[in-house]
């Protein structure tokens, strides 16, 4: 059976800007990364669930937006944000 969504993603946890400042500013480099794989389940958000390396995420396959996220069983700490990069299933490299 072929799934219509990617089988894995790389999740990058990056510090975000929480105070006033330049809206166009980019967040800093990742402080943690993990490869998450499809579980075959649908999360409470209604999107496919991915898990791995202490991270559980519901990801919208159309936009690659993280719709729900747990890090080591807890919600993401204030001031951090999550970014995703699709992983190539054949090579494990970023697509």
Secondary structure, DSSP 8 states (H G I E B T S, - for coil): ---SS-SEEEEEEEE---SSS-TT-----EEEEEEEEEEEEE-TTSSEEEEETTEEEEE-TTT--EEEEEETTEE--TTEEEEEEEB-TTT-SB-
